[in-house]
Amino acid sequence: MIEEKAMAHTRDFELCIAQTVVQLPCFFPSVSSVKTNLMPVDYVELLNAAAHPLFLVSAYDIANSPAEHRARLDAALNRSKKGGTAIFMDSGNYERFWKGDLAWDTAGLHEIAGTSAHDLCFCYDNQEPPNTAEAIASDVVLSVLRDQEHSLGTVAPIVHGGTELLADAAQQVAEQLYPVILAVPERALGEGIVARTRTVRSIRKALDELGFYCPLHLLGTGNPLSIIAYAMAGADSFDGLEWCQTVVDHETGQLFHFQQWDLFRHQTDWGGNDALPYIQSVLMHNLDFYRQFMDDLREFMTNGVAEDFLRRFSSERQTALLLNAIEGGN
């Protein structure tokens, strides 16, 4: 039996942030102005109207929204938080990179983190980290402590660095901060899903050497099959843009181009009721999937049969490759 079952008794399946409790593993639909069809305010208002229990929004997008959109964003965030939605705020460095906006800095994050509603804010992360685990950890700890002074919510660390340094650096950061959650970008985990799954496993093993359970969040992970593999390897929380960039087949968990929703619209009521425009209907179709998908994954994991869930979404060969990585094989 795979090790995921053996460690299930020590694994936390709840994330408590202030008065908000999030069931783990979980997926935060990300909102961004980069590579998406609508404006950030449109996504946040839709998530609020759908009473989706959790999502991630970028501080950069709030700060750079027109005045009218900023007011609507803050109103929607306030309504969501009041309704019990867990709101993660990203530092905005993703948008800074893709837009080439060198003016976005810690001051911008601090202004938004100190005024716009959220539960947890990721620190302003260093995308050009040092080259030792000790230096990375020191840099991240200082960033978290700096940003916490300006944030309404809890500030959580993001650990960047060479793949071979991540486990050690993450352990050192967690040991010093005792964070409610610690984040690592998926792209830093390795080149392919097998290598990335092994890295998640190594990070989880390092974190589990501490005297408390530190949930692991993967930034930029929204592919359903990847979520299953990484969750089984020890990751707890995910965010990604796939929910608003693609359409998901509810039966296979595979992602398709937005215009191919016609092939899957029969899978939810949103495909036939004409209650919303095309794009918004696809988004609701996707949100329905992710909500049920994560509920099912959580149930299979708590019951110690996550391998059965993996087999539902992968072929025998794919399952064997992923299980080998999850179990620590070469």
Residue frames as qw, qx, qy, qz and C-alpha x, y, z in Angstrom:
[[0.000, 0.888, 0.459, 0.000, 0.00, 0.00, 0.00],
 [0.415, 0.606, -0.038, 0.677, 1.33, 3.43, -0.88],
 [0.387, -0.085, -0.483, 0.781, 2.85, 5.70, 1.75],
 [0.244, -0.352, -0.129, -0.894, 0.04, 8.24, 1.39],
 [0.716, -0.453, -0.441, -0.297, -2.10, 5.84, 3.41],
 [0.697, -0.191, -0.485, 0.492, 0.55, 5.39, 6.05],
 [0.242, 0.008, -0.238, 0.940, 0.82, 9.11, 6.72],
 [0.253, -0.556, -0.499, -0.614, -2.93, 9.75, 6.57],
 [0.550, -0.630, -0.522, 0.168, -3.27, 9.59, 10.36],
 [0.433, -0.459, -0.127, 0.766, -0.94, 12.59, 10.80],
 [0.184, 0.261, 0.418, 0.851, -2.16, 14.58, 7.84],
 [0.169, 0.416, 0.414, -0.792, -4.41, 17.57, 8.49],
 [0.183, 0.443, 0.752, 0.453, -7.57, 17.83, 6.43],
 [0.065, -0.922, -0.382, -0.005, -8.51, 21.30, 7.65],
 [0.435, 0.228, -0.066, 0.869, -6.85, 24.68, 7.23],
 [0.248, -0.823, -0.472, 0.199, -7.87, 27.24, 9.85],
 [0.336, 0.249, 0.041, 0.908, -7.31, 30.91, 9.00],
 [0.233, -0.150, 0.221, -0.935, -8.82, 33.29, 11.56],
 [0.589, 0.119, 0.522, -0.605, -12.55, 32.40, 11.62],
 [0.733, 0.433, -0.275, -0.447, -12.45, 30.58, 8.28],
 [0.626, -0.256, 0.736, 0.029, -12.00, 26.81, 7.95],
 [0.576, 0.520, -0.449, -0.443, -10.98, 25.32, 4.60],
 [0.929, -0.082, 0.352, -0.078, -11.22, 21.59, 3.97],
 [0.051, 0.673, -0.675, -0.298, -8.03, 20.02, 2.57],
 [0.389, -0.097, 0.345, 0.849, -6.97, 19.26, -0.05],
 [0.252, 0.794, 0.391, -0.392, -8.46, 22.32, -1.74],
 [0.472, 0.283, 0.426, 0.718, -8.34, 24.26, -5.00],
 [0.003, 0.701, 0.207, -0.682, -8.48, 28.05, -5.20],
 [0.535, 0.670, 0.396, 0.330, -9.69, 29.31, -8.59],
 [0.415, -0.327, 0.042, 0.848, -7.23, 32.08, -9.46],
 [0.291, 0.902, 0.314, -0.051, -8.24, 35.48, -10.78],
 [0.480, -0.378, 0.286, 0.738, -5.78, 37.34, -12.99],
 [0.389, 0.798, 0.000, -0.461, -5.63, 39.93, -15.74],
 [0.001, -0.552, 0.746, 0.374, -3.04, 37.79, -17.55],
 [0.165, 0.104, -0.920, -0.341, -4.10, 35.34, -20.28],
 [0.178, 0.399, 0.831, -0.345, -7.80, 35.47, -19.42],
 [0.137, 0.498, 0.663, 0.542, -10.99, 36.51, -21.24],
 [0.241, -0.856, -0.397, -0.224, -12.67, 38.86, -18.77],
 [0.034, 0.704, -0.339, 0.624, -11.67, 41.63, -16.40],
 [0.269, 0.071, -0.826, 0.489, -10.65, 40.63, -12.85],
 [0.361, -0.001, 0.386, -0.849, -13.75, 42.32, -11.43],
 [0.734, 0.077, -0.341, -0.583, -15.96, 40.13, -13.61],
 [0.616, 0.079, -0.777, 0.104, -14.39, 36.96, -12.26],
 [0.086, 0.034, -0.696, 0.712, -14.57, 38.06, -8.63],
 [0.514, 0.033, 0.147, -0.844, -18.20, 39.11, -8.98],
 [0.759, 0.069, -0.523, -0.383, -19.05, 35.78, -10.60],
 [0.469, 0.066, -0.807, 0.352, -17.29, 33.83, -7.85],
 [0.149, -0.010, 0.517, -0.843, -19.16, 35.89, -5.29],
 [0.652, 0.056, -0.116, -0.747, -22.52, 35.38, -7.01],
 [0.749, 0.085, -0.637, -0.158, -21.82, 31.65, -7.19],
 [0.664, -0.642, 0.255, -0.285, -20.98, 31.63, -3.47],
 [0.820, 0.290, -0.444, 0.214, -17.83, 29.71, -4.33],
 [0.729, -0.660, -0.149, 0.100, -16.18, 28.84, -1.02],
 [0.568, -0.582, 0.255, 0.523, -12.65, 29.94, -1.90],
 [0.653, 0.688, 0.137, 0.284, -10.63, 31.81, -4.52],
 [0.585, -0.362, 0.075, 0.721, -7.37, 33.69, -5.08],
 [0.295, 0.928, 0.204, 0.101, -7.09, 37.29, -6.27],
 [0.670, 0.186, -0.059, 0.717, -4.03, 39.33, -7.23],
 [0.263, -0.729, -0.218, 0.593, -3.07, 42.46, -5.31],
 [0.245, -0.167, 0.431, 0.852, -1.65, 43.79, -8.57],
 [0.008, -0.439, -0.717, -0.541, -4.99, 43.56, -10.34],
 [0.239, -0.798, -0.517, 0.198, -6.82, 45.31, -7.53],
 [0.329, -0.602, 0.026, 0.727, -4.27, 48.12, -7.47],
 [0.128, -0.201, 0.521, 0.820, -4.31, 48.59, -11.23],
 [0.140, 0.572, 0.794, 0.150, -8.06, 48.44, -11.76],
 [0.030, -0.489, -0.210, -0.846, -9.96, 51.56, -12.86],
 [0.177, -0.173, 0.497, -0.832, -11.62, 53.40, -9.97],
 [0.742, -0.061, -0.068, -0.664, -15.07, 51.98, -10.78],
 [0.820, 0.092, -0.563, -0.041, -13.70, 48.45, -10.97],
 [0.273, 0.245, -0.695, 0.618, -11.74, 48.93, -7.74],
 [0.449, -0.167, 0.346, -0.806, -14.93, 49.87, -5.90],
 [0.867, 0.031, -0.223, -0.444, -16.76, 46.86, -7.33],
 [0.654, 0.239, -0.681, 0.227, -13.85, 44.56, -6.50],
 [0.037, 0.225, -0.664, 0.712, -13.69, 45.68, -2.90],
 [0.648, -0.095, 0.158, -0.739, -17.47, 45.39, -2.56],
 [0.879, 0.107, -0.397, -0.242, -17.43, 41.84, -3.95],
 [0.486, 0.258, -0.718, 0.426, -14.48, 40.86, -1.76],
 [0.240, -0.218, 0.521, -0.790, -16.25, 42.22, 1.31],
 [0.802, -0.028, -0.033, -0.596, -19.44, 40.33, 0.45],
 [0.800, 0.196, -0.568, -0.005, -17.50, 37.13, -0.13],
 [0.280, 0.259, -0.717, 0.583, -15.56, 37.38, 3.10],
 [0.458, -0.167, 0.365, -0.793, -18.71, 38.20, 5.06],
 [0.868, 0.064, -0.164, -0.464, -20.33, 35.12, 3.53],
 [0.817, -0.385, 0.429, -0.019, -17.52, 32.86, 4.75],
 [0.824, 0.539, -0.087, 0.148, -15.51, 32.56, 1.55],
 [0.689, -0.497, 0.214, 0.482, -11.78, 31.99, 2.04],
 [0.465, 0.883, -0.023, 0.065, -9.88, 34.62, 0.05],
 [0.740, -0.264, 0.186, 0.590, -6.20, 34.25, -0.73],
 [0.244, 0.954, -0.063, -0.165, -4.37, 37.33, -2.02],
 [0.852, 0.161, 0.105, 0.487, -1.36, 36.88, -4.28],
 [0.420, -0.547, 0.039, 0.723, 1.56, 39.30, -4.20],
 [0.433, 0.848, 0.095, -0.291, 1.01, 40.33, -7.83],
 [0.253, -0.609, 0.612, 0.437, 4.43, 39.28, -9.04],
 [0.553, 0.271, 0.753, 0.231, 2.86, 36.94, -11.61],
 [0.348, 0.872, 0.344, 0.029, 1.21, 39.92, -13.31],
 [0.179, -0.880, 0.284, 0.337, 4.32, 42.05, -12.78],
 [0.490, -0.274, 0.710, 0.425, 6.39, 39.52, -14.71],
 [0.467, 0.429, 0.715, 0.294, 4.01, 39.00, -17.64],
 [0.189, 0.938, 0.287, 0.037, 3.24, 42.70, -18.02],
 [0.626, 0.288, -0.093, 0.719, 6.85, 43.76, -17.55],
 [0.232, -0.878, -0.120, -0.402, 5.78, 46.22, -14.87],
 [0.606, 0.128, -0.492, 0.612, 8.94, 46.92, -12.92],
 [0.161, -0.485, 0.184, -0.840, 7.14, 49.60, -10.89],
 [0.793, -0.437, -0.249, -0.342, 5.16, 47.01, -8.92],
 [0.333, 0.381, -0.692, 0.515, 6.88, 46.62, -5.56],
 [0.318, -0.277, -0.811, 0.405, 6.26, 45.91, -1.89],
 [0.119, 0.179, 0.260, -0.942, 4.64, 49.32, -1.39],
 [0.503, -0.005, -0.444, -0.741, 1.94, 48.40, -3.88],
 [0.545, -0.193, -0.816, -0.015, 1.28, 45.09, -2.16],
 [0.218, -0.203, -0.642, 0.707, 1.19, 46.73, 1.25],
 [0.289, 0.055, 0.010, -0.956, -1.39, 49.30, 0.16],
 [0.645, -0.079, -0.519, -0.555, -3.76, 46.61, -1.12],
 [0.560, -0.130, -0.791, 0.209, -3.08, 44.08, 1.63],
 [0.138, -0.144, -0.543, 0.816, -3.86, 46.78, 4.17],
 [0.356, 0.177, 0.079, -0.914, -7.19, 47.82, 2.65],
 [0.661, 0.099, -0.476, -0.571, -8.80, 45.03, 0.58],
 [0.796, -0.293, 0.354, -0.393, -10.54, 42.10, 2.28],
 [0.692, 0.322, -0.645, -0.043, -8.74, 38.75, 2.38],
 [0.869, -0.486, 0.013, -0.092, -7.91, 35.96, 4.80],
 [0.770, -0.345, 0.315, 0.435, -4.38, 35.12, 3.73],
 [0.386, 0.895, -0.184, -0.128, -1.83, 37.05, 1.70],
 [0.906, 0.070, 0.040, 0.415, 1.25, 35.52, 0.13],
 [0.398, -0.704, 0.115, 0.578, 4.42, 37.49, 0.75],
 [0.440, 0.848, -0.220, -0.197, 6.08, 39.64, -1.89],
 [0.930, -0.130, 0.281, 0.197, 8.27, 36.86, -3.20],
 [0.116, -0.728, 0.521, 0.430, 11.82, 37.07, -4.48],
 [0.883, 0.432, 0.092, -0.156, 11.80, 35.64, -8.01],
 [0.601, 0.597, -0.458, 0.269, 15.61, 35.69, -8.10],
 [0.767, -0.633, 0.040, -0.095, 16.39, 33.82, -4.88],
 [0.183, -0.734, 0.654, 0.016, 19.82, 33.12, -3.37],
 [0.703, 0.336, -0.600, -0.180, 21.61, 29.88, -4.17],
 [0.231, 0.112, -0.891, 0.374, 21.67, 28.22, -0.75],
 [0.426, -0.547, -0.702, -0.162, 18.80, 26.89, 1.33],
 [0.408, -0.482, -0.436, 0.641, 19.89, 28.92, 4.35],
 [0.082, -0.159, 0.117, 0.977, 19.97, 32.19, 2.41],
 [0.278, -0.341, -0.643, -0.627, 16.62, 31.44, 0.75],
 [0.449, -0.565, -0.680, 0.127, 15.02, 30.76, 4.12],
 [0.312, -0.406, -0.259, 0.819, 16.43, 33.92, 5.66],
 [0.041, -0.018, -0.347, -0.937, 15.19, 36.00, 2.72],
 [0.368, -0.430, -0.698, -0.438, 11.69, 34.50, 2.85],
 [0.433, -0.539, -0.608, 0.391, 11.36, 34.90, 6.61],
 [0.183, -0.305, -0.086, 0.931, 12.31, 38.58, 6.41],
 [0.170, -0.168, -0.519, -0.820, 9.80, 39.10, 3.59],
 [0.418, -0.518, -0.731, -0.150, 6.96, 37.54, 5.57],
 [0.387, -0.527, -0.452, 0.607, 7.73, 39.56, 8.70],
 [0.092, -0.140, 0.158, 0.973, 7.97, 42.76, 6.63],
 [0.270, -0.251, -0.586, -0.722, 4.69, 42.22, 4.80],
 [0.378, -0.492, -0.774, 0.126, 2.80, 41.08, 7.91],
 [0.191, -0.357, -0.324, 0.855, 3.14, 44.57, 9.36],
 [0.207, 0.207, -0.218, -0.931, 0.97, 45.91, 6.52],
 [0.332, -0.113, -0.816, -0.460, -1.56, 43.15, 5.94],
 [0.633, -0.265, 0.121, -0.717, -5.12, 42.74, 7.20],
 [0.970, -0.050, -0.121, -0.205, -4.78, 38.97, 6.87],
 [0.767, -0.449, 0.407, 0.210, -2.19, 36.37, 7.70],
 [0.391, 0.756, -0.469, -0.236, 0.92, 36.50, 5.50],
 [0.944, -0.081, 0.315, 0.048, 2.23, 33.17, 4.22],
 [0.265, -0.619, 0.569, 0.473, 5.66, 32.40, 2.74],
 [0.842, 0.530, -0.021, -0.100, 6.45, 31.57, -0.88],
 [0.591, -0.520, 0.521, 0.330, 9.67, 29.62, -1.34],
 [0.693, 0.694, -0.173, -0.091, 11.54, 30.00, -4.63],
 [0.338, -0.671, 0.646, 0.136, 14.81, 28.32, -5.46],
 [0.348, 0.367, -0.813, -0.289, 16.53, 25.55, -7.33],
 [0.829, -0.170, -0.369, -0.383, 14.58, 22.30, -7.28],
 [0.725, 0.023, -0.605, 0.330, 17.25, 20.56, -5.24],
 [0.156, 0.180, -0.466, 0.852, 17.08, 23.29, -2.57],
 [0.453, -0.422, -0.263, -0.740, 13.32, 23.48, -2.10],
 [0.753, -0.403, -0.519, -0.031, 12.84, 20.78, 0.55],
 [0.574, -0.169, -0.392, 0.699, 15.60, 22.09, 2.80],
 [0.027, 0.204, -0.011, 0.979, 14.62, 25.73, 2.32],
 [0.539, -0.453, -0.397, -0.588, 10.93, 24.99, 2.94],
 [0.724, -0.382, -0.530, 0.219, 11.77, 23.12, 6.12],
 [0.418, -0.077, -0.292, 0.857, 13.90, 25.98, 7.43],
 [0.196, -0.314, -0.156, -0.916, 11.21, 28.56, 6.63],
 [0.663, -0.457, -0.466, -0.368, 8.50, 26.50, 8.31],
 [0.679, -0.253, -0.513, 0.460, 10.70, 25.84, 11.33],
 [0.257, -0.016, -0.215, 0.942, 11.18, 29.57, 11.88],
 [0.275, -0.146, -0.143, -0.939, 7.70, 30.86, 11.03],
 [0.209, 0.261, 0.893, -0.301, 5.27, 28.05, 11.93],
 [0.274, 0.108, -0.284, -0.912, 3.13, 29.25, 9.00],
 [0.684, 0.215, 0.461, -0.522, -0.51, 28.29, 8.53],
 [0.856, 0.433, 0.274, 0.066, 0.54, 27.27, 5.00],
 [0.312, -0.590, 0.477, 0.571, 3.72, 27.39, 2.89],
 [0.712, 0.648, 0.153, -0.221, 3.72, 27.88, -0.89],
 [0.424, -0.348, 0.628, 0.552, 6.01, 26.72, -3.68],
 [0.528, 0.523, -0.229, -0.628, 5.49, 27.45, -7.41],
 [0.928, 0.147, 0.336, -0.067, 4.72, 24.30, -9.38],
 [0.659, 0.723, -0.187, 0.091, 7.14, 25.36, -12.12],
 [0.057, -0.762, 0.607, -0.217, 10.03, 25.19, -9.61],
 [0.825, -0.268, 0.440, -0.231, 9.38, 21.52, -8.83],
 [0.520, -0.177, 0.754, 0.360, 11.02, 20.10, -11.96],
 [0.135, 0.247, -0.552, -0.785, 10.50, 19.67, -15.68],
 [0.476, -0.135, -0.713, -0.497, 7.77, 17.02, -15.82],
 [0.693, -0.473, -0.055, -0.541, 4.96, 15.69, -13.68],
 [0.906, -0.145, -0.357, 0.176, 7.00, 12.69, -12.51],
 [0.488, 0.215, -0.352, 0.769, 9.90, 14.86, -11.37],
 [0.242, -0.469, 0.089, -0.844, 7.51, 17.35, -9.83],
 [0.822, -0.409, -0.251, -0.305, 5.65, 14.65, -7.94],
 [0.802, -0.055, -0.390, 0.449, 8.95, 13.41, -6.52],
 [0.219, 0.337, -0.257, 0.879, 9.85, 16.94, -5.44],
 [0.551, -0.509, -0.074, -0.657, 6.50, 17.37, -3.70],
 [0.898, -0.281, -0.338, 0.032, 7.17, 14.12, -1.87],
 [0.630, 0.102, -0.357, 0.682, 10.61, 15.33, -0.76],
 [0.101, -0.448, 0.134, -0.878, 9.19, 18.65, 0.46],
 [0.738, -0.461, -0.186, -0.456, 6.45, 16.85, 2.38],
 [0.860, -0.149, -0.388, 0.296, 8.98, 14.50, 3.98],
 [0.381, 0.248, -0.305, 0.837, 11.09, 17.49, 5.05],
 [0.349, -0.462, 0.024, -0.815, 8.10, 19.34, 6.48],
 [0.839, -0.364, -0.307, -0.264, 6.91, 16.24, 8.31],
 [0.669, 0.051, -0.504, 0.543, 10.18, 16.15, 10.25],
 [0.083, -0.393, 0.252, -0.880, 8.95, 19.21, 12.13],
 [0.015, -0.158, -0.859, 0.486, 6.82, 18.92, 15.25],
 [0.413, 0.493, 0.386, -0.661, 3.67, 20.22, 13.56],
 [0.551, 0.422, 0.656, 0.298, 1.81, 19.77, 10.30],
 [0.013, 0.547, -0.161, -0.822, 2.58, 22.48, 7.75],
 [0.668, 0.579, 0.457, -0.100, 0.17, 22.47, 4.78],
 [0.369, -0.245, 0.512, 0.736, 1.84, 22.81, 1.38],
 [0.483, 0.744, 0.268, -0.377, 0.32, 25.05, -1.31],
 [0.542, 0.030, 0.548, 0.636, 1.35, 24.75, -4.96],
 [0.201, 0.668, 0.019, -0.717, 1.09, 27.95, -6.97],
 [0.380, 0.503, -0.478, -0.611, -0.17, 27.60, -10.53],
 [0.021, -0.043, 0.995, 0.093, -1.57, 24.06, -10.34],
 [0.571, 0.198, 0.235, -0.761, -5.04, 23.60, -11.80],
 [0.549, 0.211, -0.709, -0.389, -4.79, 20.47, -13.92],
 [0.827, -0.338, 0.073, -0.443, -6.99, 17.81, -12.27],
 [0.947, 0.069, -0.275, 0.152, -4.61, 14.89, -12.82],
 [0.402, 0.456, -0.439, 0.662, -1.68, 16.91, -11.48],
 [0.443, -0.533, 0.252, -0.676, -3.73, 17.87, -8.44],
 [0.952, -0.224, -0.082, -0.194, -4.40, 14.20, -7.65],
 [0.828, 0.220, -0.329, 0.397, -0.75, 13.18, -8.01],
 [0.195, 0.503, -0.381, 0.751, 0.59, 16.10, -6.00],
 [0.618, -0.502, 0.138, -0.590, -2.03, 15.67, -3.28],
 [0.978, -0.140, -0.152, -0.012, -1.13, 12.01, -2.92],
 [0.688, 0.306, -0.324, 0.572, 2.54, 13.00, -2.72],
 [0.467, -0.390, -0.472, 0.638, 1.82, 15.44, 0.11],
 [0.013, 0.165, 0.094, 0.982, 0.53, 18.76, -1.25],
 [0.023, 0.449, 0.768, -0.457, -2.60, 20.17, 0.37],
 [0.219, 0.800, 0.303, -0.469, -3.70, 23.26, -1.52],
 [0.476, 0.156, 0.547, 0.670, -3.60, 24.49, -5.10],
 [0.284, 0.746, 0.203, -0.568, -4.50, 27.47, -7.23],
 [0.394, -0.010, 0.665, 0.635, -4.64, 27.88, -10.98],
 [0.303, 0.403, -0.100, -0.858, -6.19, 29.66, -13.95],
 [0.021, 0.043, 0.926, 0.375, -7.35, 26.54, -15.78],
 [0.162, 0.540, 0.764, -0.315, -10.91, 27.10, -14.56],
 [0.260, 0.818, 0.189, -0.477, -11.13, 30.32, -16.60],
 [0.054, 0.599, -0.586, -0.543, -8.81, 29.44, -19.51],
 [0.173, 0.096, -0.928, -0.317, -10.17, 26.04, -20.55],
 [0.767, -0.174, -0.028, -0.617, -13.27, 23.87, -20.33],
 [0.184, -0.328, 0.908, -0.184, -13.11, 20.67, -18.31],
 [0.644, -0.068, -0.651, -0.396, -14.68, 17.38, -19.27],
 [0.601, -0.476, 0.357, -0.533, -16.47, 16.28, -16.08],
 [0.989, -0.014, -0.024, -0.145, -16.12, 12.61, -17.00],
 [0.868, 0.234, -0.181, 0.399, -12.37, 12.47, -17.67],
 [0.474, -0.774, -0.017, 0.420, -11.02, 15.59, -15.96],
 [0.578, 0.107, 0.347, 0.731, -9.26, 16.52, -19.19],
 [0.020, 0.711, 0.125, -0.692, -9.04, 20.17, -20.26],
 [0.503, 0.468, 0.574, 0.446, -10.12, 21.48, -23.66],
 [0.153, 0.143, 0.156, 0.965, -10.26, 24.77, -25.54],
 [0.230, 0.270, 0.431, -0.829, -12.94, 27.21, -24.44],
 [0.512, 0.253, -0.294, -0.767, -14.83, 26.97, -27.73],
 [0.408, 0.055, -0.893, -0.180, -15.17, 23.20, -27.30],
 [0.304, -0.013, 0.648, -0.699, -17.67, 23.57, -24.46],
 [0.699, 0.151, -0.213, -0.666, -20.38, 22.55, -26.93],
 [0.610, 0.170, -0.772, -0.062, -19.02, 19.00, -26.61],
 [0.352, -0.090, -0.795, 0.485, -19.53, 19.00, -22.84],
 [0.252, -0.235, 0.124, -0.931, -22.33, 21.45, -22.13],
 [0.718, -0.283, -0.482, -0.414, -24.76, 18.58, -21.54],
 [0.571, -0.022, -0.704, 0.421, -22.84, 17.73, -18.36],
 [0.119, -0.298, -0.536, 0.781, -24.35, 20.55, -16.27],
 [0.184, 0.770, 0.589, -0.164, -27.52, 22.62, -16.25],
 [0.081, -0.712, 0.134, 0.685, -25.48, 25.63, -17.39],
 [0.213, -0.118, 0.741, 0.626, -25.36, 24.11, -20.85],
 [0.011, 0.423, 0.810, 0.405, -29.08, 24.33, -21.44],
 [0.121, -0.726, -0.591, 0.331, -30.67, 27.02, -19.32],
 [0.322, 0.599, 0.233, 0.695, -29.29, 30.10, -21.15],
 [0.410, -0.839, -0.311, 0.176, -29.18, 31.90, -17.81],
 [0.362, -0.747, 0.238, 0.505, -25.74, 33.36, -18.50],
 [0.479, 0.761, -0.351, -0.260, -23.65, 34.40, -21.52],
 [0.899, 0.277, -0.335, 0.059, -21.38, 31.77, -23.08],
 [0.380, 0.491, -0.592, 0.513, -18.19, 32.61, -21.18],
 [0.387, -0.398, 0.494, -0.669, -19.87, 32.84, -17.79],
 [0.929, -0.043, -0.006, -0.367, -21.72, 29.58, -18.44],
 [0.783, 0.328, -0.476, 0.229, -18.42, 27.81, -19.15],
 [0.070, 0.488, -0.586, 0.643, -16.97, 29.24, -15.95],
 [0.675, -0.275, 0.331, -0.599, -19.89, 27.92, -13.91],
 [0.946, 0.168, -0.247, -0.123, -19.54, 24.55, -15.65],
 [0.573, 0.413, -0.562, 0.431, -15.90, 24.48, -14.57],
 [0.225, -0.450, 0.513, -0.696, -16.58, 25.66, -11.01],
 [0.880, -0.157, 0.067, -0.444, -19.14, 22.90, -10.61],
 [0.875, 0.241, -0.399, 0.130, -16.49, 20.39, -11.65],
 [0.343, 0.452, -0.577, 0.587, -13.75, 21.65, -9.34],
 [0.500, -0.418, 0.362, -0.666, -16.06, 21.82, -6.34],
 [0.955, -0.075, 0.035, -0.285, -17.20, 18.20, -6.79],
 [0.769, 0.413, -0.423, 0.244, -13.76, 16.99, -7.87],
 [0.118, 0.502, -0.598, 0.614, -12.09, 18.31, -4.73],
 [0.704, -0.308, 0.302, -0.565, -14.87, 16.95, -2.52],
 [0.978, 0.114, -0.132, -0.115, -14.38, 13.52, -4.09],
 [0.575, 0.484, -0.518, 0.409, -10.58, 13.66, -3.85],
 [0.227, -0.506, 0.522, -0.648, -10.85, 14.62, -0.19],
 [0.865, -0.182, 0.177, -0.434, -13.22, 11.74, 0.51],
 [0.920, 0.258, -0.281, 0.086, -11.00, 9.20, -1.21],
 [0.368, 0.527, -0.546, 0.538, -7.94, 10.49, 0.65],
 [0.433, -0.450, 0.460, -0.631, -9.57, 10.52, 4.07],
 [0.940, -0.057, 0.144, -0.305, -10.72, 6.97, 3.44],
 [0.473, -0.521, 0.675, 0.223, -7.21, 5.90, 2.42],
 [0.693, 0.303, 0.627, 0.185, -8.15, 4.91, -1.14],
 [0.155, 0.793, -0.157, -0.567, -6.74, 7.81, -3.17],
 [0.223, -0.260, 0.813, 0.470, -5.16, 5.33, -5.57],
 [0.336, 0.486, 0.805, 0.050, -8.65, 4.37, -6.74],
 [0.199, 0.880, 0.208, -0.377, -9.38, 8.02, -7.49],
 [0.110, -0.621, 0.549, 0.548, -6.15, 8.34, -9.46],
 [0.312, 0.052, 0.892, 0.322, -7.12, 5.34, -11.58],
 [0.347, 0.710, 0.569, -0.226, -10.42, 7.01, -12.45],
 [0.240, 0.928, -0.024, -0.283, -8.56, 9.80, -14.27],
 [0.041, 0.703, -0.658, -0.267, -5.49, 8.03, -15.69],
 [0.843, 0.264, -0.425, -0.198, -4.60, 5.00, -17.77],
 [0.937, -0.323, -0.035, 0.132, -2.86, 1.96, -16.29],
 [0.711, 0.272, -0.098, 0.641, 0.51, 3.11, -17.61],
 [0.003, -0.692, 0.089, -0.716, -0.01, 6.66, -16.34],
 [0.723, -0.630, -0.010, -0.283, -1.13, 5.37, -12.97],
 [0.926, -0.135, -0.093, 0.340, 1.95, 3.15, -12.66],
 [0.485, 0.457, -0.114, 0.737, 4.30, 6.04, -13.49],
 [0.242, -0.696, 0.076, -0.672, 2.65, 8.37, -11.01],
 [0.848, -0.510, -0.058, -0.132, 2.40, 5.81, -8.21],
 [0.840, 0.073, -0.167, 0.511, 6.08, 5.04, -8.60],
 [0.229, 0.525, -0.148, 0.806, 6.88, 8.74, -8.16],
 [0.538, -0.647, -0.018, -0.540, 4.48, 9.09, -5.24],
 [0.930, -0.359, -0.079, 0.035, 5.99, 6.06, -3.52],
 [0.321, -0.834, 0.409, 0.187, 9.53, 7.36, -4.01],
 [0.872, 0.115, 0.390, 0.272, 10.68, 5.10, -6.83],
 [0.276, -0.473, 0.407, 0.731, 13.29, 6.04, -9.41]]
